[in-house]
Amino acid sequence: MLSVENAYCQVLATASLLPTETVPLAEAVGRVLRQTITADRDFPPYDRVTMDGIAVRHAALAAGQRVFPIERTQLAGAVPEPLLNPRAAVEIMTGAALPPGTDTVIRYEDLDFGDEPTRQATLRAALPSQGHNVHRQGSDQVAGTLLLAPGTVLSPAELAVAATVGAGRLTVTRRPRLAVVSTGDELVALGQTPLPHQIRRSNAPMLQAALGPKAA
């Protein structure tokens, strides 16, 4: 008699790789990836602001400046415009691109704001370090980096990675086709009334449910 380990090895030795198919991203969860996914650009693709607040030049802070007039406001998704006055600030939102001429973001919680029309922000917390609250371009991944390798089992997290690089369809291993065969002279169909020496065929529905809706 073969041991379980030997039997398992023999089964694997005769197993063949299933063919591939291309499916929409939303249908790829739980499938096995059969293509390479690489970063199509740096991630993040720009110096990204990580807190709502103001963007300033750290050199102004280092020189002792603590009050900054608000030059303008920049929302996430807006084209970043340069800071014109090196002693001013840009009010900025989480996710926005860091404006040229600034290098540090001070969060709202560390500021006091004056009233319109001469609105200004005053730092009331400790001096932040240069680059504070800035997620630097390429600090997660640089363009061309391998993100997902063939053989990866695709969970929702991997689907998010694929979506990040614009992969709306993925090449994956085709699902195996399964057949459940239940035999025995003592078995009768579910709709039949068994005789005293018979039982209903219950294993087949259980196995089909365990294997998923594709089993037949």
Backbone bond lengths (Angstrom), bond angles and torsions (degrees), N, CA, C in turn:
res aa  C-N    CA-C-N  psi(-1)  N-CA   C-N-CA  omega(-1)  CA-C   N-CA-C  phi
1 M - - - 1.458 - - 1.527 109.17 -
2 L 1.334 115.47 136.95 1.461 120.22 178.86 1.524 110.24 -75.79
3 S 1.330 115.00 145.84 1.457 118.81 171.50 1.524 109.25 -74.37
4 V 1.319 115.76 164.52 1.455 119.37 178.04 1.526 110.69 -60.31
5 E 1.326 116.48 -40.97 1.466 120.29 -178.84 1.523 111.60 -63.33
6 N 1.343 116.57 -43.93 1.462 119.76 179.64 1.523 111.41 -66.51
7 A 1.305 116.03 -41.34 1.461 119.21 178.62 1.523 110.81 -62.37
8 Y 1.331 115.62 -41.68 1.463 120.38 179.45 1.527 110.73 -61.93
9 C 1.328 116.73 -42.82 1.469 120.85 179.28 1.516 111.03 -63.87
10 Q 1.321 117.59 -39.77 1.459 120.71 -179.86 1.525 111.27 -66.63
11 V 1.317 116.11 -38.64 1.463 119.04 177.05 1.526 110.40 -63.61
12 L 1.337 117.17 -44.82 1.456 120.41 179.90 1.523 112.00 -64.63
13 A 1.339 116.20 -33.63 1.468 120.15 -178.84 1.521 111.93 -64.93
14 T 1.306 117.05 -27.62 1.471 120.52 -178.57 1.525 112.40 -100.12
15 A 1.320 116.24 -3.34 1.466 118.59 -178.50 1.524 110.36 -74.76
16 S 1.309 116.81 143.57 1.465 121.94 177.38 1.515 109.51 -117.63
17 L 1.317 115.33 153.06 1.459 120.88 -178.89 1.518 109.56 -74.49
18 L 1.300 115.92 130.07 1.462 120.23 179.41 1.522 110.13 -69.53
19 P 1.320 117.78 153.24 1.467 120.12 178.03 1.535 111.15 -67.27
20 T 1.318 114.82 172.73 1.465 120.69 -178.33 1.523 110.76 -101.61
21 E 1.311 114.40 163.25 1.454 122.12 169.98 1.521 107.74 -149.23
22 T 1.303 116.32 158.10 1.461 121.47 179.41 1.519 108.68 -108.13
23 V 1.327 115.19 127.33 1.460 120.60 -175.12 1.525 109.66 -127.55
24 P 1.334 118.00 156.87 1.470 120.23 174.13 1.521 110.79 -61.56
25 L 1.307 115.81 150.77 1.461 121.74 -177.33 1.525 111.77 -52.91
26 A 1.322 117.63 -42.18 1.460 121.38 -176.23 1.522 112.69 -65.99
27 E 1.337 117.60 -18.12 1.460 121.26 -178.28 1.525 112.36 -102.44
28 A 1.332 117.06 7.59 1.465 120.34 -172.44 1.522 113.84 -94.73
29 V 1.332 118.93 -6.02 1.460 119.83 -178.08 1.524 110.47 -63.37
30 G 1.326 115.17 134.91 1.455 121.40 -178.87 1.509 114.06 84.85
31 R 1.322 117.74 -7.28 1.466 121.00 -179.84 1.534 110.14 -87.46
32 V 1.339 115.60 168.35 1.465 121.84 179.63 1.525 108.54 -102.51
33 L 1.322 116.28 120.90 1.462 122.17 -177.43 1.523 110.79 -67.53
34 R 1.328 116.43 137.76 1.469 120.88 178.42 1.527 111.30 -124.47
35 Q 1.311 117.46 23.35 1.451 121.36 175.60 1.522 108.57 -138.42
36 T 1.313 115.45 169.47 1.455 121.47 178.25 1.523 109.52 -98.57
37 I 1.323 116.42 133.01 1.465 121.83 175.54 1.526 107.76 -111.60
38 T 1.326 116.72 121.46 1.462 121.50 179.35 1.525 109.76 -120.91
39 A 1.319 115.54 158.96 1.461 120.73 178.50 1.524 109.57 -69.52
40 D 1.333 116.42 123.77 1.466 119.58 -179.20 1.531 111.97 -84.42
41 R 1.346 116.52 -8.07 1.462 121.63 175.63 1.522 107.31 -162.85
42 D 1.316 116.82 175.97 1.461 119.65 177.07 1.523 110.27 -64.35
43 F 1.346 115.65 149.78 1.461 121.13 174.00 1.519 109.48 -128.28
44 P 1.328 119.85 122.91 1.455 123.18 -9.40 1.533 111.06 -64.86
45 P 1.328 117.83 157.60 1.466 120.29 -175.49 1.524 113.80 -80.05
46 Y 1.326 117.01 -1.90 1.461 122.33 177.96 1.525 107.78 -154.14
47 D 1.305 117.14 167.05 1.464 120.54 173.94 1.522 107.81 -67.14
48 R 1.313 116.94 109.33 1.470 122.21 -169.00 1.522 110.72 -102.32
49 V 1.309 115.44 132.73 1.461 121.89 178.17 1.528 108.75 -76.36
50 T 1.330 117.28 132.86 1.462 121.08 -175.14 1.525 114.17 -106.51
51 M 1.340 118.02 -3.34 1.468 121.24 179.08 1.523 109.16 -143.66
52 D 1.333 117.02 145.19 1.459 120.50 169.19 1.527 108.92 -65.37
53 G 1.330 116.63 137.39 1.456 119.23 179.60 1.513 111.23 167.70
54 I 1.331 116.34 -137.44 1.465 121.51 177.63 1.518 109.14 -128.74
55 A 1.337 114.74 143.80 1.464 121.52 174.88 1.521 108.34 -100.86
56 V 1.337 115.89 130.93 1.469 121.16 -176.02 1.525 109.44 -137.98
57 R 1.340 113.73 171.29 1.469 120.34 170.31 1.530 107.77 -86.87
58 H 1.328 116.92 127.97 1.456 119.31 -179.21 1.521 111.51 -65.57
59 A 1.335 116.14 -27.44 1.463 119.25 178.98 1.527 111.34 -59.68
60 A 1.339 117.30 -34.32 1.472 120.19 178.05 1.521 110.38 -67.60
61 L 1.322 116.97 -40.07 1.464 120.47 176.35 1.522 110.88 -63.60
62 A 1.337 115.46 -44.80 1.460 119.94 -178.51 1.524 111.64 -63.07
63 A 1.332 116.08 -27.29 1.466 120.43 178.89 1.522 112.47 -82.59
64 G 1.332 116.96 -0.92 1.454 120.40 176.01 1.514 115.39 105.24
65 Q 1.325 118.53 -1.67 1.457 120.30 -179.06 1.523 110.38 -70.88
66 R 1.324 116.75 134.72 1.465 121.52 179.37 1.525 112.23 -128.64
67 V 1.334 117.73 -10.31 1.465 122.31 179.25 1.527 107.97 -116.59
68 F 1.339 116.19 126.72 1.461 121.22 -174.93 1.526 110.11 -127.09
69 P 1.333 117.35 121.26 1.467 118.94 171.75 1.535 109.59 -67.92
70 I 1.330 116.25 143.80 1.468 120.71 -179.46 1.527 108.15 -86.68
71 E 1.321 115.20 114.46 1.463 120.24 -177.94 1.528 111.68 -76.29
72 R 1.314 117.08 -38.88 1.461 122.38 -179.87 1.531 108.01 -171.22
73 T 1.328 115.95 -179.43 1.464 122.15 177.48 1.522 108.91 -120.86
74 Q 1.334 115.68 138.36 1.468 120.58 177.20 1.522 109.65 -123.66
75 L 1.320 115.79 124.07 1.456 121.85 179.46 1.529 110.61 -91.47
76 A 1.321 116.20 161.37 1.462 120.78 173.42 1.526 108.83 -62.70
77 G 1.322 115.92 135.41 1.458 121.05 -179.20 1.510 114.18 92.94
78 A 1.323 117.51 -10.05 1.463 121.35 178.85 1.525 110.40 -83.94
79 V 1.330 115.29 149.93 1.466 120.00 176.10 1.525 108.33 -66.54
80 P 1.340 118.79 127.12 1.466 120.29 -178.26 1.525 111.70 -71.93
81 E 1.321 115.58 125.16 1.464 121.66 177.18 1.525 108.83 -103.16
82 P 1.336 118.03 146.11 1.464 120.27 -177.50 1.524 112.46 -64.13
83 L 1.320 115.07 149.48 1.461 121.55 171.32 1.526 107.82 -72.84
84 L 1.327 117.05 120.59 1.462 120.42 -175.43 1.521 111.90 -80.44
85 N 1.327 116.60 -40.86 1.463 121.51 -178.63 1.529 108.27 -103.47
86 P 1.321 119.12 114.14 1.462 120.34 -176.47 1.526 114.23 -64.91
87 R 1.338 117.25 -9.64 1.464 120.46 178.11 1.535 111.48 -106.88
88 A 1.328 116.31 10.44 1.460 121.72 177.46 1.525 109.26 -105.48
89 A 1.319 115.44 -171.97 1.468 120.67 -179.20 1.523 109.73 -142.29
90 V 1.318 114.94 159.06 1.462 122.05 173.59 1.520 107.65 -111.15
91 E 1.317 117.00 120.59 1.459 119.15 172.75 1.526 107.58 -68.95
92 I 1.335 116.61 131.15 1.464 118.68 -167.32 1.520 110.67 -141.18
93 M 1.341 114.95 154.65 1.458 121.62 -175.70 1.523 111.55 -112.88
94 T 1.317 115.79 153.74 1.464 121.76 177.75 1.525 110.48 -55.37
95 G 1.324 115.91 132.92 1.458 121.26 179.35 1.510 114.08 94.15
96 A 1.318 117.47 -12.57 1.465 120.73 -179.97 1.521 110.65 -72.74
97 A 1.325 115.43 158.04 1.462 121.00 174.03 1.529 109.13 -78.66
98 L 1.317 116.32 136.86 1.460 121.10 -179.34 1.529 109.90 -64.06
99 P 1.333 118.75 126.80 1.471 120.80 -178.44 1.536 110.93 -65.72
100 P 1.329 117.68 140.20 1.467 119.87 172.98 1.524 110.45 -57.03
101 G 1.333 115.73 140.41 1.450 120.96 -177.75 1.510 113.36 93.34
102 T 1.341 117.56 -5.86 1.466 121.56 174.80 1.524 108.21 -119.54
103 D 1.325 116.46 158.32 1.461 119.60 -179.22 1.525 113.45 -145.40
104 T 1.333 116.34 0.42 1.465 120.52 -174.68 1.527 108.67 -144.30
105 V 1.345 115.73 143.08 1.468 120.37 178.91 1.526 108.63 -120.87
106 I 1.328 115.12 128.88 1.464 121.87 176.00 1.524 107.66 -104.35
107 R 1.294 118.18 125.55 1.461 121.83 -175.92 1.530 110.79 -73.24
108 Y 1.345 114.85 156.56 1.467 120.38 179.99 1.528 112.55 -54.32
109 E 1.347 115.76 -39.29 1.465 119.38 -175.23 1.528 113.23 -61.33
110 D 1.329 117.62 -17.97 1.465 121.44 -178.96 1.523 112.67 -102.72
111 L 1.333 116.11 14.91 1.459 120.59 -173.64 1.529 111.43 -129.16
112 D 1.328 115.38 153.02 1.455 123.26 165.62 1.526 106.85 -115.48
113 F 1.341 116.35 136.67 1.464 120.39 -177.40 1.514 110.75 -110.57
114 G 1.334 114.47 139.30 1.449 120.29 173.15 1.522 110.68 -82.81
115 D 1.322 117.08 174.17 1.454 122.10 -177.95 1.523 111.23 -87.16
116 E 1.331 115.96 160.85 1.460 121.78 171.94 1.533 108.15 -66.62
117 P 1.357 121.71 158.75 1.457 124.30 -0.27 1.531 114.07 -85.97
118 T 1.325 118.29 -9.59 1.469 120.86 -179.02 1.525 108.28 -99.87
119 R 1.313 115.74 62.48 1.461 119.87 -175.07 1.521 109.75 -70.19
120 Q 1.302 115.91 136.37 1.460 121.08 176.89 1.523 109.21 -146.89
121 A 1.324 115.10 158.56 1.460 121.82 -178.66 1.516 109.39 -116.05
122 T 1.322 115.84 135.56 1.469 121.68 -179.84 1.518 109.44 -116.86
123 L 1.315 116.47 125.91 1.458 121.26 177.21 1.519 109.68 -71.71
124 R 1.337 116.89 126.10 1.465 120.90 179.43 1.526 111.28 -122.03
125 A 1.317 117.04 18.10 1.464 121.65 179.50 1.520 108.83 -125.98
126 A 1.325 115.90 -176.50 1.458 120.60 179.73 1.524 111.02 -64.69
127 L 1.321 115.85 155.64 1.459 121.40 -179.19 1.525 109.89 -63.99
128 P 1.339 118.82 121.87 1.467 120.24 178.68 1.527 111.17 -75.78
129 S 1.301 115.59 157.49 1.462 120.47 176.63 1.521 110.03 -78.20
130 Q 1.308 116.00 160.44 1.470 120.10 177.51 1.528 109.11 -64.52
131 G 1.329 116.53 135.64 1.450 121.28 -178.61 1.517 113.82 85.15
132 H 1.348 116.72 6.16 1.461 120.89 -178.40 1.529 110.07 -61.47
133 N 1.357 115.55 135.66 1.473 123.36 178.79 1.526 113.14 60.95
134 V 1.329 115.94 32.62 1.462 121.46 175.85 1.531 108.67 -125.22
135 H 1.310 116.61 124.24 1.466 123.90 177.12 1.525 106.96 -94.39
136 R 1.324 116.89 103.72 1.450 121.59 -168.82 1.535 112.87 -68.55
137 Q 1.339 114.87 145.31 1.456 121.36 178.35 1.526 110.26 -55.67
138 G 1.352 115.40 131.49 1.454 120.99 176.85 1.509 115.14 76.03
139 S 1.328 118.35 5.73 1.467 119.73 -177.04 1.530 112.19 -73.27
140 D 1.332 117.98 -21.22 1.467 120.83 174.58 1.525 110.40 -87.77
141 Q 1.320 116.47 -56.05 1.466 122.42 178.58 1.521 108.14 -148.85
142 V 1.336 115.49 149.80 1.458 120.13 174.19 1.520 109.14 -103.03
143 A 1.313 116.55 158.38 1.463 121.28 -178.69 1.525 110.54 -54.61
144 G 1.329 115.97 135.87 1.454 121.68 178.69 1.514 114.70 92.86
145 T 1.331 118.22 -8.01 1.463 121.49 -179.86 1.528 110.45 -69.45
146 L 1.335 116.34 139.37 1.457 120.65 174.73 1.522 109.40 -67.52
147 L 1.329 116.50 125.54 1.459 121.85 179.01 1.521 112.26 -104.68
148 L 1.336 116.68 -44.30 1.462 121.55 179.47 1.517 108.51 -136.98
149 A 1.332 116.44 129.52 1.461 121.63 -178.54 1.522 110.69 -99.80
150 P 1.335 117.94 154.35 1.462 119.94 173.83 1.527 110.32 -56.21
151 G 1.333 115.72 141.36 1.453 121.25 -177.43 1.520 113.09 98.82
152 T 1.330 117.12 -7.33 1.456 120.88 178.49 1.525 110.21 -72.25
153 V 1.329 116.09 130.90 1.466 120.36 172.42 1.520 107.52 -80.30
154 L 1.318 116.18 124.84 1.458 121.29 -169.78 1.526 111.90 -86.52
155 S 1.321 115.45 111.75 1.459 122.21 172.67 1.531 107.45 -98.40
156 P 1.338 118.43 175.40 1.470 119.04 175.77 1.526 113.47 -55.34
157 A 1.329 117.90 -32.51 1.469 120.30 179.30 1.526 110.95 -64.57
158 E 1.341 117.23 -43.07 1.462 119.92 178.71 1.527 111.49 -67.48
159 L 1.323 117.13 -33.82 1.465 119.32 176.92 1.524 110.48 -63.95
160 A 1.332 117.08 -36.11 1.461 120.53 176.82 1.527 110.77 -64.05
161 V 1.330 117.14 -39.45 1.467 120.95 177.56 1.522 110.01 -62.87
162 A 1.336 116.71 -45.30 1.460 120.47 179.26 1.524 111.21 -62.03
163 A 1.322 116.40 -40.70 1.462 119.93 178.75 1.524 111.12 -63.64
164 T 1.327 116.62 -33.89 1.467 120.93 -178.80 1.525 111.65 -60.63
165 V 1.335 117.13 -32.45 1.463 120.26 179.88 1.521 111.70 -98.47
166 G 1.328 117.13 9.95 1.458 120.70 174.97 1.511 115.42 81.58
167 A 1.331 117.75 18.57 1.467 120.67 -179.88 1.524 109.65 -82.84
168 G 1.327 116.53 91.58 1.455 121.15 -178.16 1.512 113.60 -79.14
169 R 1.330 116.95 -17.05 1.459 122.68 176.28 1.521 108.13 -134.89
170 L 1.316 117.19 144.16 1.458 121.83 -176.63 1.522 110.57 -127.28
171 T 1.322 114.71 143.38 1.457 120.83 173.87 1.525 108.36 -88.56
172 V 1.324 115.27 122.11 1.462 121.43 -174.09 1.525 109.44 -134.42
173 T 1.317 116.08 168.87 1.461 121.40 174.96 1.522 109.15 -72.64
174 R 1.337 115.23 133.79 1.459 119.05 177.11 1.516 109.81 -63.92
175 R 1.313 116.02 142.36 1.458 119.42 178.69 1.521 109.82 -65.93
176 P 1.351 117.83 142.09 1.469 119.13 175.69 1.518 110.47 -67.58
177 R 1.317 115.51 147.81 1.459 120.59 174.59 1.523 107.86 -94.89
178 L 1.298 116.89 130.28 1.451 122.54 -173.13 1.526 110.64 -121.26
179 A 1.300 115.25 144.60 1.463 121.10 174.72 1.522 108.23 -126.87
180 V 1.309 116.38 133.71 1.462 122.25 177.60 1.521 108.02 -106.32
181 V 1.336 115.84 118.67 1.469 121.79 -179.75 1.519 108.19 -115.23
182 S 1.305 116.06 120.96 1.464 121.53 -179.43 1.531 107.97 -117.51
183 T 1.339 116.81 118.10 1.471 120.80 -175.51 1.525 110.21 -123.69
184 G 1.295 113.73 159.83 1.465 120.34 177.04 1.512 110.67 147.73
185 D 1.330 117.13 130.38 1.457 120.49 -178.94 1.528 112.07 -65.09
186 E 1.321 115.93 -19.41 1.468 118.65 -178.08 1.524 112.75 -85.20
187 L 1.335 117.51 -3.44 1.458 121.40 -175.26 1.521 112.06 -93.57
188 V 1.324 115.29 141.53 1.458 121.00 173.46 1.520 108.70 -128.98
189 A 1.332 117.02 160.20 1.456 122.08 -179.69 1.524 110.75 -65.58
190 L 1.342 114.78 160.12 1.461 119.71 -176.18 1.525 112.82 -60.48
191 G 1.322 117.04 -33.18 1.446 120.25 -177.55 1.518 114.91 -82.35
192 Q 1.327 116.10 -3.75 1.462 119.81 -179.36 1.531 111.20 -94.25
193 T 1.315 114.56 156.22 1.464 120.32 173.75 1.528 108.61 -93.35
194 P 1.331 117.37 117.09 1.472 118.08 -177.10 1.539 111.28 -70.71
195 L 1.312 113.80 147.27 1.457 119.90 171.24 1.522 108.32 -75.95
196 P 1.325 118.24 169.85 1.464 119.77 -177.90 1.527 113.91 -55.63
197 H 1.341 118.16 -28.13 1.468 121.20 -177.36 1.527 112.50 -98.78
198 Q 1.338 118.46 13.48 1.462 122.81 -177.15 1.539 111.02 -123.68
199 I 1.342 115.00 163.56 1.467 121.72 174.91 1.521 109.01 -136.01
200 R 1.322 116.17 158.59 1.463 119.79 178.75 1.541 110.33 -77.42
201 R 1.317 114.47 151.18 1.469 121.45 -179.38 1.538 108.73 -76.79
202 S 1.339 116.98 95.49 1.465 120.94 -175.02 1.529 113.97 -106.91
203 N 1.316 118.18 -22.81 1.467 120.39 -177.13 1.521 112.38 -67.15
204 A 1.344 116.68 -37.36 1.463 119.60 -177.10 1.530 112.03 -61.26
205 P 1.356 120.05 -50.07 1.475 118.56 177.11 1.526 113.37 -60.35
206 M 1.352 115.80 -36.35 1.460 118.98 178.98 1.518 110.92 -64.25
207 L 1.333 117.36 -45.01 1.464 120.67 -178.92 1.524 110.97 -67.47
208 Q 1.334 116.99 -39.40 1.464 119.70 178.39 1.530 110.60 -62.29
209 A 1.322 116.79 -41.55 1.463 119.77 178.33 1.530 111.24 -65.18
210 A 1.345 116.31 -39.40 1.463 119.52 -179.69 1.511 112.43 -68.17
211 L 1.347 116.42 -33.52 1.457 120.90 -177.39 1.516 113.00 -85.32
212 G 1.324 116.91 -15.93 1.464 119.62 177.98 1.500 112.15 106.81
213 P 1.340 115.84 173.06 1.466 120.51 -173.78 1.520 114.11 -68.73
214 K 1.345 119.01 -15.45 1.457 121.04 -178.69 1.521 112.66 -79.21
215 A 1.348 117.35 -16.48 1.466 119.59 -178.85 1.511 110.44 -72.50
216 A 1.322 116.42 145.00 1.473 120.17 -179.30 1.520 109.26 -143.86
